[in-house]
Amino acid sequence: MPRPSKHDGVLYRRKESVIWWMRYRDKSGERQFESTGCIDWQEANKKLRERLTARDENVLAVVRRGEQLLFQEWADHFMANYSQPLIREPKTHAANGRAVKHLMNSFSSKPLSALTADEIELYLRTRLRQKVRRETRDGFIELGPIKPATVHQEFRVLRRMLNVAVRKRLLSANPCWGVEFPVRVKGLFRPHYMTASEQQNIEFHAPGYLANAVRIIAETGLRVYKELTPMRKDQIDLMNATVWIPESKTENGIAEVPLTDVALQAFRDQILLAGPGPWLFPSATNPVGHQKTFKTAWHATLRRAGIPYFRIYDLRSTYATRLSAGGVADEWVTQLLRQGDAKVFKKYSQMKLQMKREALLKINRQANEQHKETERPN
């Protein structure tokens, strides 16, 4: 019977070397000798612990593969398996492709595990100094500087790619977590809250079908182009005041959505307006198709109403904000939004300044104080 091992793994240095090496046994009991690539003993010991944890969890081969994987190989794998329709929308896939094209110019030959936060920040600063290049018949011409929002989109795609690699155990941590974007991106992730007066003004100046869509989204939180525009009339149950969503952006989005009285009336009005076809929002140009976009009508309606432009998708955040302001618990708001991650709720629900002022009016400055009658001495 073999003698039990005294140590689970050890660190040592070779002669005339400052690099720490590690020795441990794999799942089959065979000795493994590897360089940690670290000069500092603490860092080397951390790497040894990660190796032993990966061995015990039967993912040692995956971790080793991640250390040998090039960024270009992982980018190709990500685009083929995590970006293609039907996993993502075609427009999202196209945006990911544009971002990956620029990322490949800087990181294609670099090992995935060798990416650092400093290198990513240097890439972002370099991109922000570059100018937009447009191809013409006479060659490329340079226009203005690249917008920070464009560079931030590339950073978000990179962060998403590396997050998937972390979940697959190809990386121990995402270097993007330590990156600070060099400049402030104006208006990023700040949905507009539509007030009640704005909604009345928009509905007054909007064509009938768009006014119905505004009421429906503000009362149900439906996704505009993934759930509402392709909706068929047979998905609507007027008797039970529900609507069935068979296809959505996420798995949690596939559900039965309850309707308020306002939403129910908006659906009735739109069914009458749509006519005899199967679609709730039939196309004006394609007799057998549904409407694809509200963008032109939405722009024109806001212009006639004298309201600064905001995305029609922000009506979904208006729905979440109104629920939150009405006292609905955050967990229920997340369920009603049909989101899997509660963190997304913070993106949609916005407590505006006026709402905060109204909340401040409810302050009880005499809390925990009892008004007692003062006893008069005899």
C-alpha positions, 0 to 999 in steps of 0.5 A: 500500500503506498505511503500517504502524501504528506503535502497536497502540493508544494512550491519550490524554486529551481537553481538559478531561477527566481520563478516559483514552481509547483508540484502536486498530484492530479486526480489519478495520483500522477505528479504534475510539475508546472511553473507558476510564472510568479516571483512572489510566493503569495501569488504562487501559492494562490495559483497552487490553491487554484490548481488544487481546487480545479483538480478537486472539482474535476475541471483541471483540464478546462483550466489548463486549456484556458491558459493556452487559449488565445483571445482570437480562438475564444472570440471566434467561439463566442461569436459562433455560440453566444452571439448568433441568432436565435441566442441574440437579436441579429442587430446585437450580433452585428454590433458584437461583430463590429466590436470584436473586429476592433478588439482583435486588432489589439488582442488577437494573438494574446493568451486569454489568461494574460489579459490584464486590466491595465492593458484593457484601459490602455486599449480604451484610451487608444481607441478614444484618441482615434478618429472615425475612418470611412471608406470612399471611392478614393480611399479612406477619409478621417472624420471626427473622433470616435464617440465614447459610447462606441468605445464603451460598447466595445468594452461591454462586449469584451466584458461579456466575452470574459464573463462567459469565459469565467463561468466556463472556468477558462479564467479565474477572474474577469480583468474588466472588473478592475477597469475604470472607463476613462471618460464619462459617457453621457446618458448611458443607462439612464432611462427617461421616466414619462410623466402622466402629463407627458403621456397625455400629450403624447397620446393626443398627438399620436396616431391611434395605433401608437397611442394604444401602444404607449398605453399598453407598454406603460401598463404592462412593460412589454418589450416593444419590438420583441413582444408587442409588434409581432403579437397576434390577436389570439395571444390576447385573452380579453375574458381573463384579462391576460396576454400570452408571450410565447417568445421573448428576449429571455427565458423568463420573458415567456409568460402570461402577463396580467392586464390592468383595466387601462391596458385591457381597453387599449388592447380592445381599441387596437383590435378594432383598429387592426381590422380582420387580420391575425396581427395586432399591429398589421403592416401598412406596406405588407398585407400579410406581415406585422409592423416592424418599427414605430420609430418614424411615428414616434419621432414625429409624435414627440416633435408635435407634442414638443417633448424632447426625444427619448426612446419608446423602449423607456416606457418599460422603465416608466412601468417599473418606476410607477410600480416602485413608486406605488409601493410594490416590492422590488422582488415583485417588480422584477417578476412583473418585468419578467427579468431573471436578474434582480440587478436589472431592476435598478436599470429600469426603476428611476426615482425622479427628483419630483418623486423624491420631493413628494416622498420627503413631504411624508417625513414625520419629524415627531416620530417616536414622540408621544404627545402627553397631557401635562399634569397640572399641580394641585 
